[in-house]
Amino acid sequence: MNLFDPPVRGLPAGANGRRATLTIDVFFDFICPWCWIGTRHLASALRTFATLHPEVKTKVRWRPYPLLPDTPLEGLPYQALYLSRLGSPTAVSMRRAEVQCAGQAAGIDFDFTRINVLPNTERAHGVVRKYHRVDAGGQPAQLIERIFSAYFVEGADIGNEDVLQRLEVEHTIARAMALDAGPPSVCKPIGRGVTVSGVPHFIFNSNVALSGAHPASTLVRAMQNALSQSPLQSQEEAQ
């Protein structure tokens, strides 16, 4: 089965005629621009999937996966660090241009020039863990989106407690004004027995894994595959 085949309708409703459930575990970190792109594509994929398969209930579980957990709490100089890692201003510009091009397809306008601090993201993940209600457009998805935007568009230091408190207050106000909330879910660290080599990383119904900021069409196909497969396998094996 190829991921790029047209979506199939009429997936099974589940055992005993109950409504089928699709659970999506999303491993991410706030300093990863590809994670923001990936979550944007996921939101689009969930909307498409809901239209194609209204009989299936979806649930997203956000899994913090700090890429640089040993970063000091006060952070590191962002611009100097990336220049050191990539070797030259030209290499930095090329890498950023690649990300910005991919971001445009997801409706994201990255502004790397405004970022001064590479933060330790544990505090930001800690703020997100407070919210246990989530779906394609609910909480903590909206808070995660806001933190990504604060970092990659505004250049905010999302490792700073005062900055995070401001973002949390903004989110709380927006949440109070929302007309609906998502179904119960949990935002918690990586589980045992799960191997993640990079982020963003998606696991659909614990049986189909997909890494990278893939387009929404690829994610939709992975969701469909997950409902028809049992053993855990990579998406490459599912094609």
TIDREN-45064 format. One line per field, with one value per residue: residue number from 1; residue in one letter; x, z, y negated of N, C-alpha, C in turn. Coordinates in steps of 0.1 Angstrom, whole numbers, plus 5000, padded with zeros to 4 digits. Layout:
pos	(NUM; ...)
code	(A; ...)
n_X	(X; ...)
n_Z	(Z; ...)
n_Y	(Y; ...)
ca_X	(X; ...)
ca_Z	(Z; ...)
ca_Y	(Y; ...)
c_X	(X; ...)
c_Z	(Z; ...)
c_Y	(Y; ...)
***
This chain:
pos	(1; 2; 3; 4; 5; 6; 7; 8; 9; 10; 11; 12; 13; 14; 15; 16; 17; 18; 19; 20; 21; 22; 23; 24; 25; 26; 27; 28; 29; 30; 31; 32; 33; 34; 35; 36; 37; 38; 39; 40; 41; 42; 43; 44; 45; 46; 47; 48; 49; 50; 51; 52; 53; 54; 55; 56; 57; 58; 59; 60; 61; 62; 63; 64; 65; 66; 67; 68; 69; 70; 71; 72; 73; 74; 75; 76; 77; 78; 79; 80; 81; 82; 83; 84; 85; 86; 87; 88; 89; 90; 91; 92; 93; 94; 95; 96; 97; 98; 99; 100; 101; 102; 103; 104; 105; 106; 107; 108; 109; 110; 111; 112; 113; 114; 115; 116; 117; 118; 119; 120; 121; 122; 123; 124; 125; 126; 127; 128; 129; 130; 131; 132; 133; 134; 135; 136; 137; 138; 139; 140; 141; 142; 143; 144; 145; 146; 147; 148; 149; 150; 151; 152; 153; 154; 155; 156; 157; 158; 159; 160; 161; 162; 163; 164; 165; 166; 167; 168; 169; 170; 171; 172; 173; 174; 175; 176; 177; 178; 179; 180; 181; 182; 183; 184; 185; 186; 187; 188; 189; 190; 191; 192; 193; 194; 195; 196; 197; 198; 199; 200; 201; 202; 203; 204; 205; 206; 207; 208; 209; 210; 211; 212; 213; 214; 215; 216; 217; 218; 219; 220; 221; 222; 223; 224; 225; 226; 227; 228; 229; 230; 231; 232; 233; 234; 235; 236; 237; 238; 239)
code	(M; N; L; F; D; P; P; V; R; G; L; P; A; G; A; N; G; R; R; A; T; L; T; I; D; V; F; F; D; F; I; C; P; W; C; W; I; G; T; R; H; L; A; S; A; L; R; T; F; A; T; L; H; P; E; V; K; T; K; V; R; W; R; P; Y; P; L; L; P; D; T; P; L; E; G; L; P; Y; Q; A; L; Y; L; S; R; L; G; S; P; T; A; V; S; M; R; R; A; E; V; Q; C; A; G; Q; A; A; G; I; D; F; D; F; T; R; I; N; V; L; P; N; T; E; R; A; H; G; V; V; R; K; Y; H; R; V; D; A; G; G; Q; P; A; Q; L; I; E; R; I; F; S; A; Y; F; V; E; G; A; D; I; G; N; E; D; V; L; Q; R; L; E; V; E; H; T; I; A; R; A; M; A; L; D; A; G; P; P; S; V; C; K; P; I; G; R; G; V; T; V; S; G; V; P; H; F; I; F; N; S; N; V; A; L; S; G; A; H; P; A; S; T; L; V; R; A; M; Q; N; A; L; S; Q; S; P; L; Q; S; Q; E; E; A; Q)
n_X	(5008; 5007; 5016; 5008; 4986; 4951; 4930; 4913; 4879; 4855; 4866; 4870; 4847; 4855; 4859; 4830; 4813; 4818; 4828; 4856; 4890; 4916; 4947; 4972; 5006; 5027; 5060; 5081; 5100; 5106; 5127; 5130; 5126; 5114; 5096; 5076; 5066; 5058; 5037; 5019; 5012; 5001; 4978; 4964; 4961; 4946; 4921; 4914; 4913; 4892; 4871; 4871; 4867; 4845; 4836; 4856; 4872; 4896; 4926; 4951; 4983; 5007; 5042; 5069; 5102; 5131; 5157; 5183; 5189; 5209; 5214; 5222; 5201; 5198; 5202; 5219; 5241; 5224; 5228; 5257; 5261; 5249; 5264; 5289; 5283; 5276; 5296; 5300; 5288; 5275; 5267; 5249; 5229; 5220; 5209; 5189; 5173; 5163; 5146; 5129; 5116; 5102; 5086; 5069; 5051; 5036; 5024; 5040; 5061; 5092; 5115; 5146; 5165; 5158; 5161; 5179; 5187; 5194; 5173; 5169; 5146; 5130; 5114; 5095; 5082; 5073; 5053; 5034; 5026; 5008; 4983; 4958; 4940; 4932; 4929; 4927; 4924; 4924; 4933; 4964; 4972; 4969; 4984; 5010; 5014; 5014; 5038; 5057; 5054; 5061; 5088; 5100; 5091; 5089; 5112; 5114; 5126; 5121; 5128; 5128; 5114; 5096; 5088; 5075; 5054; 5040; 5031; 5016; 4995; 4983; 4974; 4956; 4936; 4927; 4918; 4897; 4879; 4873; 4850; 4847; 4862; 4889; 4888; 4896; 4931; 4966; 4996; 5028; 5061; 5084; 5075; 5083; 5101; 5098; 5114; 5130; 5145; 5147; 5131; 5103; 5083; 5060; 5036; 5011; 4983; 5000; 5012; 5021; 5048; 5062; 5086; 5097; 5089; 5065; 5042; 5007; 4991; 5006; 5006; 4979; 4976; 4992; 4976; 4954; 4966; 4974; 4950; 4945; 4965; 4985; 5010; 5038; 5054; 5077; 5069; 5081; 5081; 5055; 5047)
n_Z	(5000; 4990; 5004; 4990; 4975; 4966; 4994; 5012; 5019; 5044; 5066; 5090; 5118; 5143; 5171; 5180; 5168; 5179; 5179; 5161; 5173; 5169; 5180; 5184; 5190; 5196; 5193; 5202; 5202; 5213; 5203; 5178; 5145; 5125; 5139; 5145; 5120; 5114; 5133; 5124; 5099; 5108; 5121; 5099; 5086; 5104; 5102; 5075; 5077; 5095; 5079; 5059; 5074; 5095; 5113; 5129; 5160; 5171; 5189; 5203; 5217; 5234; 5234; 5252; 5240; 5247; 5228; 5234; 5263; 5282; 5281; 5296; 5321; 5318; 5291; 5258; 5237; 5208; 5180; 5177; 5184; 5164; 5142; 5149; 5148; 5122; 5107; 5089; 5078; 5054; 5053; 5074; 5065; 5043; 5055; 5070; 5050; 5038; 5058; 5061; 5036; 5037; 5058; 5048; 5033; 5053; 5063; 5080; 5090; 5096; 5116; 5121; 5127; 5149; 5171; 5200; 5221; 5227; 5242; 5272; 5271; 5290; 5310; 5294; 5283; 5307; 5314; 5294; 5302; 5321; 5310; 5301; 5281; 5248; 5213; 5177; 5175; 5200; 5235; 5249; 5224; 5213; 5231; 5227; 5200; 5204; 5219; 5202; 5182; 5196; 5200; 5174; 5158; 5172; 5186; 5214; 5246; 5254; 5275; 5297; 5328; 5333; 5307; 5299; 5318; 5310; 5284; 5292; 5307; 5286; 5271; 5290; 5291; 5265; 5264; 5282; 5268; 5248; 5229; 5229; 5242; 5240; 5239; 5268; 5275; 5277; 5284; 5284; 5293; 5271; 5266; 5280; 5261; 5236; 5208; 5197; 5172; 5162; 5159; 5144; 5156; 5150; 5162; 5154; 5167; 5181; 5163; 5138; 5128; 5121; 5110; 5109; 5091; 5075; 5047; 5049; 5035; 5036; 5063; 5067; 5052; 5068; 5091; 5082; 5075; 5101; 5113; 5102; 5107; 5129; 5143; 5156; 5133; 5110; 5090; 5065; 5062; 5060; 5035)
n_Y	(5012; 4979; 4947; 4925; 4931; 4925; 4915; 4939; 4948; 4957; 4972; 4998; 4999; 5007; 5030; 5049; 5031; 5006; 4971; 4965; 4957; 4934; 4929; 4906; 4902; 4876; 4866; 4840; 4810; 4776; 4761; 4770; 4762; 4778; 4793; 4775; 4770; 4796; 4800; 4782; 4793; 4817; 4807; 4799; 4824; 4838; 4824; 4831; 4859; 4862; 4853; 4873; 4896; 4896; 4914; 4922; 4916; 4893; 4888; 4869; 4871; 4853; 4855; 4846; 4841; 4832; 4819; 4810; 4815; 4808; 4782; 4751; 4736; 4709; 4707; 4705; 4686; 4680; 4673; 4674; 4700; 4715; 4706; 4717; 4744; 4749; 4738; 4717; 4684; 4686; 4712; 4713; 4695; 4709; 4732; 4720; 4708; 4731; 4741; 4720; 4720; 4744; 4739; 4719; 4733; 4744; 4722; 4706; 4680; 4679; 4661; 4660; 4642; 4628; 4643; 4647; 4663; 4697; 4718; 4738; 4762; 4774; 4761; 4749; 4771; 4781; 4762; 4768; 4793; 4789; 4788; 4809; 4814; 4819; 4816; 4815; 4787; 4778; 4776; 4789; 4779; 4753; 4738; 4749; 4741; 4714; 4710; 4720; 4700; 4676; 4681; 4686; 4666; 4642; 4642; 4647; 4656; 4686; 4701; 4686; 4678; 4657; 4650; 4673; 4674; 4652; 4661; 4682; 4670; 4656; 4678; 4689; 4670; 4670; 4696; 4696; 4681; 4697; 4717; 4744; 4774; 4798; 4835; 4856; 4860; 4866; 4850; 4860; 4873; 4892; 4927; 4959; 4983; 4971; 4959; 4931; 4914; 4889; 4857; 4839; 4867; 4892; 4915; 4937; 4950; 4968; 4985; 4977; 4958; 4926; 4904; 4870; 4839; 4843; 4838; 4830; 4849; 4872; 4878; 4882; 4906; 4923; 4924; 4938; 4962; 4970; 4978; 5002; 5020; 5041; 5049; 5029; 5009; 4993; 4964; 4967; 4994; 4999; 4991)
ca_X	(5000; 5015; 5011; 5003; 4973; 4940; 4925; 4902; 4868; 4848; 4875; 4862; 4843; 4861; 4853; 4816; 4806; 4820; 4835; 4871; 4897; 4929; 4956; 4985; 5016; 5036; 5072; 5085; 5108; 5103; 5138; 5131; 5116; 5107; 5085; 5065; 5061; 5052; 5025; 5010; 5008; 4993; 4965; 4957; 4958; 4934; 4909; 4911; 4909; 4878; 4861; 4870; 4864; 4838; 4832; 4868; 4875; 4910; 4931; 4965; 4990; 5019; 5053; 5081; 5114; 5141; 5169; 5195; 5185; 5219; 5215; 5220; 5187; 5198; 5203; 5232; 5240; 5218; 5235; 5270; 5261; 5247; 5276; 5299; 5279; 5275; 5309; 5301; 5276; 5268; 5260; 5238; 5219; 5214; 5200; 5177; 5165; 5156; 5136; 5119; 5109; 5093; 5077; 5059; 5041; 5027; 5019; 5049; 5071; 5103; 5124; 5157; 5174; 5153; 5164; 5192; 5190; 5189; 5168; 5166; 5131; 5123; 5104; 5084; 5074; 5066; 5041; 5024; 5022; 4997; 4971; 4955; 4928; 4938; 4925; 4933; 4924; 4922; 4944; 4974; 4977; 4970; 4995; 5022; 5015; 5018; 5052; 5065; 5054; 5069; 5103; 5105; 5087; 5091; 5125; 5113; 5134; 5110; 5134; 5127; 5101; 5087; 5082; 5065; 5043; 5031; 5025; 5006; 4984; 4977; 4967; 4945; 4926; 4922; 4911; 4885; 4871; 4870; 4836; 4847; 4875; 4891; 4886; 4907; 4943; 4977; 5009; 5038; 5074; 5084; 5072; 5093; 5100; 5097; 5127; 5128; 5158; 5147; 5117; 5090; 5081; 5046; 5032; 4997; 4977; 5011; 5016; 5027; 5057; 5066; 5095; 5099; 5078; 5058; 5030; 4994; 4986; 5014; 5001; 4965; 4977; 4997; 4965; 4946; 4974; 4974; 4937; 4944; 4977; 4986; 5024; 5045; 5064; 5080; 5061; 5087; 5077; 5040; 5044)
ca_Z	(5000; 4989; 5011; 4981; 4969; 4971; 5006; 5012; 5028; 5050; 5074; 5100; 5130; 5155; 5177; 5186; 5162; 5185; 5171; 5161; 5179; 5164; 5190; 5178; 5199; 5189; 5200; 5197; 5210; 5209; 5195; 5165; 5136; 5118; 5148; 5143; 5106; 5115; 5140; 5115; 5089; 5116; 5123; 5086; 5083; 5112; 5096; 5064; 5082; 5101; 5069; 5053; 5083; 5107; 5122; 5138; 5170; 5171; 5202; 5202; 5230; 5231; 5242; 5252; 5237; 5246; 5220; 5241; 5277; 5290; 5279; 5309; 5323; 5313; 5277; 5252; 5226; 5196; 5167; 5178; 5185; 5150; 5133; 5153; 5144; 5107; 5101; 5081; 5076; 5042; 5056; 5083; 5056; 5034; 5063; 5074; 5038; 5036; 5068; 5058; 5024; 5041; 5067; 5041; 5029; 5065; 5068; 5090; 5086; 5105; 5117; 5129; 5131; 5162; 5182; 5207; 5231; 5225; 5256; 5278; 5269; 5300; 5316; 5284; 5283; 5320; 5313; 5286; 5309; 5330; 5303; 5298; 5272; 5236; 5200; 5166; 5176; 5214; 5244; 5248; 5211; 5211; 5239; 5220; 5189; 5209; 5223; 5189; 5176; 5205; 5198; 5161; 5151; 5180; 5192; 5228; 5253; 5260; 5287; 5308; 5335; 5331; 5293; 5299; 5326; 5301; 5274; 5299; 5309; 5273; 5268; 5299; 5287; 5252; 5267; 5289; 5258; 5238; 5229; 5232; 5246; 5234; 5248; 5278; 5270; 5286; 5279; 5293; 5287; 5263; 5273; 5279; 5249; 5224; 5203; 5189; 5168; 5159; 5160; 5150; 5154; 5152; 5163; 5152; 5173; 5186; 5153; 5126; 5132; 5110; 5115; 5099; 5089; 5062; 5043; 5055; 5027; 5041; 5076; 5065; 5048; 5079; 5100; 5076; 5077; 5115; 5116; 5095; 5110; 5143; 5149; 5154; 5122; 5105; 5078; 5053; 5060; 5057; 5021)
ca_Y	(5000; 4967; 4936; 4914; 4935; 4917; 4919; 4949; 4945; 4968; 4980; 5005; 4991; 5012; 5042; 5048; 5020; 4993; 4961; 4967; 4946; 4933; 4922; 4901; 4897; 4866; 4863; 4828; 4800; 4763; 4755; 4776; 4756; 4788; 4797; 4766; 4774; 4809; 4799; 4775; 4803; 4826; 4801; 4800; 4838; 4842; 4819; 4839; 4872; 4861; 4853; 4886; 4907; 4890; 4925; 4925; 4906; 4891; 4883; 4865; 4871; 4846; 4861; 4838; 4848; 4822; 4823; 4806; 4814; 4803; 4767; 4744; 4730; 4695; 4707; 4703; 4676; 4687; 4670; 4678; 4715; 4721; 4704; 4727; 4758; 4751; 4735; 4704; 4676; 4691; 4725; 4709; 4689; 4719; 4740; 4712; 4707; 4744; 4742; 4710; 4724; 4755; 4732; 4712; 4743; 4746; 4709; 4701; 4671; 4679; 4650; 4665; 4631; 4622; 4652; 4644; 4673; 4711; 4721; 4751; 4762; 4782; 4752; 4747; 4784; 4781; 4754; 4775; 4805; 4785; 4788; 4823; 4815; 4817; 4822; 4808; 4773; 4775; 4775; 4778; 4776; 4739; 4733; 4753; 4732; 4700; 4711; 4720; 4686; 4667; 4684; 4686; 4654; 4630; 4643; 4647; 4666; 4695; 4708; 4677; 4681; 4645; 4651; 4685; 4670; 4643; 4669; 4690; 4661; 4654; 4690; 4691; 4661; 4676; 4709; 4692; 4675; 4708; 4722; 4758; 4780; 4811; 4846; 4858; 4866; 4864; 4846; 4866; 4877; 4904; 4939; 4970; 4992; 4963; 4954; 4919; 4910; 4875; 4851; 4845; 4882; 4895; 4929; 4938; 4963; 4976; 4995; 4971; 4947; 4918; 4893; 4859; 4829; 4847; 4831; 4835; 4861; 4884; 4881; 4888; 4920; 4930; 4926; 4948; 4974; 4974; 4984; 5015; 5028; 5044; 5048; 5017; 5009; 4979; 4961; 4972; 5008; 4999; 4987)
c_X	(5009; 5008; 5004; 4991; 4962; 4935; 4913; 4891; 4863; 4857; 4866; 4859; 4849; 4853; 4839; 4809; 4808; 4828; 4850; 4878; 4911; 4937; 4969; 4994; 5026; 5048; 5078; 5094; 5106; 5115; 5139; 5121; 5108; 5095; 5073; 5058; 5053; 5038; 5014; 5004; 4998; 4979; 4957; 4953; 4946; 4921; 4905; 4906; 4895; 4868; 4859; 4865; 4857; 4835; 4844; 4870; 4890; 4914; 4946; 4971; 5004; 5030; 5065; 5093; 5125; 5153; 5182; 5192; 5196; 5222; 5213; 5206; 5187; 5200; 5217; 5230; 5236; 5226; 5249; 5271; 5259; 5258; 5287; 5296; 5279; 5287; 5311; 5288; 5268; 5260; 5248; 5226; 5212; 5205; 5187; 5167; 5157; 5144; 5125; 5110; 5098; 5083; 5066; 5048; 5031; 5022; 5027; 5059; 5082; 5111; 5136; 5166; 5170; 5156; 5178; 5197; 5185; 5185; 5169; 5151; 5123; 5112; 5092; 5075; 5067; 5053; 5030; 5018; 5010; 4983; 4968; 4943; 4933; 4930; 4932; 4934; 4923; 4934; 4951; 4979; 4979; 4982; 5009; 5024; 5020; 5033; 5061; 5066; 5062; 5084; 5107; 5101; 5090; 5105; 5125; 5121; 5124; 5116; 5133; 5114; 5091; 5080; 5072; 5053; 5034; 5024; 5013; 4993; 4976; 4968; 4955; 4933; 4919; 4913; 4898; 4874; 4866; 4856; 4836; 4861; 4876; 4888; 4898; 4919; 4954; 4989; 5020; 5050; 5073; 5082; 5083; 5090; 5098; 5110; 5124; 5142; 5159; 5132; 5115; 5089; 5067; 5044; 5017; 4992; 4988; 5015; 5022; 5035; 5061; 5074; 5097; 5087; 5072; 5046; 5017; 4989; 4993; 5009; 4987; 4967; 4983; 4985; 4956; 4953; 4973; 4961; 4936; 4956; 4978; 5000; 5030; 5055; 5066; 5071; 5067; 5083; 5063; 5037; 5043)
c_Z	(5000; 4996; 5003; 4973; 4974; 4984; 5004; 5022; 5034; 5058; 5085; 5112; 5143; 5160; 5182; 5180; 5169; 5176; 5172; 5166; 5172; 5174; 5183; 5189; 5191; 5198; 5194; 5207; 5205; 5202; 5181; 5155; 5128; 5126; 5146; 5130; 5107; 5122; 5132; 5104; 5096; 5117; 5110; 5083; 5091; 5107; 5084; 5068; 5088; 5091; 5061; 5061; 5096; 5117; 5132; 5147; 5171; 5184; 5200; 5216; 5227; 5240; 5241; 5249; 5235; 5238; 5226; 5256; 5286; 5288; 5292; 5309; 5318; 5297; 5272; 5241; 5213; 5183; 5167; 5178; 5171; 5140; 5136; 5147; 5129; 5100; 5094; 5080; 5064; 5045; 5065; 5074; 5048; 5042; 5067; 5062; 5035; 5045; 5065; 5046; 5028; 5050; 5060; 5036; 5041; 5071; 5079; 5084; 5097; 5105; 5126; 5134; 5144; 5174; 5187; 5216; 5226; 5239; 5259; 5278; 5280; 5307; 5306; 5283; 5297; 5320; 5305; 5293; 5318; 5323; 5297; 5289; 5258; 5224; 5189; 5168; 5191; 5222; 5247; 5235; 5208; 5219; 5232; 5208; 5193; 5213; 5211; 5183; 5183; 5202; 5184; 5153; 5159; 5186; 5207; 5234; 5261; 5271; 5299; 5315; 5333; 5317; 5293; 5307; 5317; 5291; 5280; 5302; 5297; 5269; 5277; 5295; 5274; 5255; 5274; 5279; 5248; 5240; 5232; 5236; 5241; 5244; 5257; 5271; 5280; 5278; 5288; 5286; 5279; 5272; 5271; 5266; 5236; 5220; 5193; 5185; 5164; 5160; 5148; 5147; 5158; 5153; 5163; 5157; 5177; 5176; 5140; 5131; 5119; 5116; 5104; 5097; 5076; 5059; 5049; 5048; 5032; 5054; 5076; 5062; 5060; 5089; 5095; 5078; 5091; 5119; 5111; 5098; 5125; 5148; 5146; 5142; 5117; 5093; 5065; 5051; 5056; 5042; 5012)
c_Y	(4988; 4955; 4926; 4919; 4926; 4923; 4929; 4946; 4958; 4977; 4986; 4997; 4995; 5024; 5039; 5036; 5007; 4984; 4964; 4955; 4946; 4924; 4919; 4896; 4888; 4862; 4850; 4820; 4786; 4756; 4761; 4770; 4766; 4794; 4788; 4769; 4786; 4808; 4792; 4785; 4813; 4820; 4802; 4814; 4843; 4836; 4827; 4853; 4872; 4860; 4866; 4897; 4901; 4901; 4928; 4913; 4905; 4884; 4881; 4865; 4865; 4851; 4852; 4846; 4837; 4827; 4820; 4804; 4808; 4788; 4760; 4737; 4716; 4695; 4705; 4693; 4683; 4685; 4676; 4694; 4721; 4718; 4714; 4741; 4760; 4746; 4722; 4697; 4681; 4703; 4722; 4703; 4699; 4728; 4733; 4710; 4719; 4745; 4732; 4713; 4735; 4749; 4725; 4721; 4746; 4733; 4703; 4692; 4670; 4666; 4653; 4653; 4625; 4631; 4649; 4655; 4687; 4716; 4735; 4752; 4770; 4773; 4750; 4760; 4786; 4773; 4761; 4787; 4802; 4787; 4802; 4824; 4811; 4823; 4814; 4793; 4769; 4774; 4788; 4775; 4761; 4733; 4737; 4744; 4719; 4700; 4711; 4706; 4676; 4669; 4681; 4673; 4642; 4630; 4643; 4658; 4675; 4704; 4699; 4678; 4669; 4646; 4662; 4681; 4661; 4651; 4677; 4682; 4658; 4666; 4692; 4682; 4666; 4688; 4706; 4687; 4686; 4713; 4737; 4762; 4794; 4822; 4848; 4864; 4863; 4860; 4851; 4870; 4890; 4917; 4949; 4978; 4984; 4957; 4943; 4914; 4895; 4870; 4841; 4860; 4885; 4910; 4929; 4951; 4973; 4987; 4989; 4958; 4939; 4906; 4883; 4851; 4832; 4839; 4838; 4848; 4873; 4888; 4887; 4903; 4929; 4933; 4937; 4962; 4979; 4981; 4999; 5024; 5030; 5043; 5034; 5018; 4995; 4977; 4966; 4986; 5009; 4996; 4999)
***
